[in-house]
């Protein structure tokens, strides 16, 4: 891809995409420092990225059973790996505030950028080569990538909420 083509792609990208990128950068950067977060707020991020992952696959390829299976298998694998990893590490529940102190990490920013770039790259690729929407290999790979990336924030939230007392709301969410 030459510089002229890259410039055309950037120029034809809707303005709202750059706004979304800025919002994701700000959100990801905020995750790099230790935060005090409520159980309700912990639920929002994984649900948003779960929705984006499903929407990404559906908008690119439509509903197809074999793609749903690829998405689901990758989701399960990613979820299991993150659950076993214990990420984000030492989280402290603070009963007086009914909040969790979550250590800062650059990994959420990296994951948000990976999800954004995947969606952007798939959109550009399908706009330039629409026949790829009918390529089984491409569709399976993209669907699996969406599934795996969608799982990470959900498993992270589960790791944070798991040791909290039931009154903090952990028992009702994301039971493993």
N, C-alpha and C positions, 0 to 999 in steps of 0.2 A: 504494500500500500504506500503510495507516494504522499508527499506533503500536501499536494493540491487536493487529492481525494480526501485526506484526513480533514483538511480545512472545510471542504464541502459538507462533510458529515457533521462537524461541529456547528457550522452555520445553519444547517437544516434541523438541528436539534431544538425542540420546543423550549421556550424559556422556563417553563415549569420544571423541566428536568434539572436545570441548573439550580433552581430553588430547592428541589428535593435533595440534590447533592449537598448543598450548603447546610441544610437541616440535618442530614445524616452525619456530615462532618462535625457539626456542633454537638450533636448527641454523642457521637463516638468519642470526641475529645473530652466530653464531660465524664465519660466512663473511665477515663485514665486516672482519675483521682478517687480516693476513698470517699464514699457517699453513705448517707443514712437514707434508707429507702423503705417505704411501707410495703406490705404484702400486696396491696392493690396495685401499686405502681410496678412492682416486680412482674405482675401478670401482663401488663400492657405490651411491653417490648416483644416478648416471645409470641404473643397472639398476633401482633402486627406483622412480624416476619414470617410467621406461619401462613398468614393470609397472603403475603407477597409471594411466598414460595409456591403456593397453590395457584395463585393468579398468574404467576409467571409461566408456569407450565401450561395451564389451560389457555392463556391468551396466545401462546406461540403455536400450540399443536391441537387444541381442542381436547375434548374428553375422549380418551382411548384407554381401554383396560390395561394394555401392556405398558403404557406410559405411567398409569396410576400405580402399577405394580413396581416399576423401576423407581418412582418417586418414593413409594412407601418403604421399599427395601433399603434404599439409601437413607431415608429418614430414620428408620429403626437402627441401622448401623451407626449413624452419627450420634443418635440419642444415647445409645448404649455406651459408645466410646467416651462421650463427655460425662455421662453419669459416673462411669467407673473412674474417670480422671479426678473427680472431686472438684473440678474448676467451678468457682473461682478461688477456692482455698479457704482460708480462715475467715469465716463470716461470723459475726457476733449478733445475736438477737438481743435487743434492748427492750425489756418488758415495759419499762416506764413510758417509753415513746411508742411502743408497739411497732418498732422499726428494726431493720437489719443494717448493720454497718458492713458494707461490702468493700473489700479492698479494690483499689484502682488497678486497671489493666488496659493495655493498648490492644488486646485481642478483640474486644467488641468493635473498636474502630476498624480493624483489619477485616473483620467478618462483615460489617456493614458495607465497607467498600467492595468486598468480594461479591456480595449480593447485588449491589448497585451495578458494578461493572459487568456481571453476568447478564443482568436484565438488559443493560445498554448494548452490550456486544451481541446478544441474541437478536435484539430488535434491529440493529444495524445490519447484521448478517442476513437476516430474513428479508429485509428491505432490498438488499443488494442481490441476494440469491434466493428468491422465494421458493425455488424447487427444493431447497433444504428442509422446508417444512414437511416434506414427504419422505425424507431420508430417515429410515428407522434408526441407524446408528447415531445420527445427530440428535434426533428426538429423545432417544433413550439416554444419551450422555447428558443432555441439558436437563431433562426431567430428574435424573439421578442427582445432578449437581444442585438443583433447586431443593430436592428432598433433604440432602445432607446438610446444606446450609440452613434450611428451615429448622432443623432439629436442634441446632447448637444453643440458641437462646432459650428454648424450652427446657432442655436438659440443665442448662446453667440455673435457670429459675428454680427448677426442681431441687438442684443441689443446695441452693440457698435456703429454700423454704423447708426442706426435709427435717432438719433438726429443731425447728421452731415449735413452741407449744401449739396445740390445736386451736386455741383461741386467736392466734395470729392468722389463722386462715389457711395454714399449710395442708391440713388434712383433706380439705375439699378440692385442692388444686393439684393437678399433675401427679396423681398417685402412680407410683411405679409398680 
